[in-house]
Amino acid sequence: MSSHVHKFDACEGGSFRISLTYDEPSGTGKTSAHTDTYQGQFVKLVPNAQVIEIIEFETTDPKLRGQMTITTTLVDASGGTDVVVLHEGIPGGVSRVDNETGTEMALANLAKLVEAGSLS
């Protein structure tokens, strides 16, 4: 997937809007044929500890509508940091397996960046 960040105001109460487009033509998007666009708001930002955000897909499909809360917590671990992500209120039309796979892929990419020293 590739992403386009339309808006990103990283503060409590700040909003964002992001589109993710599948690279493979077989990917089925929630917003259009190959794209998932979602918007949301940062509910809580605790530096080096936790991010709570509420997101909602832009879609005409009623099974994919509804707000989802994502809580990302950083936990000290031996030799590093564990990242724990909790999704609550996942719309009924969103596959739990696909949601989990996408989250695992995103965390794997984050780990590669951190381990390569690409983030400060």
Secondary structure, DSSP 8 states (H G I E B T S, - for coil): -EEEEEEE--STT-EEEEEEE-SSTT---SSBTTEEEEEEEEEEEETTTEEEEEEEE--S-GGG-S-EEEEEEEEEETTEEEEEEEEES--TTS-HHHHHHHHHHHHHHHHHHHHTT---
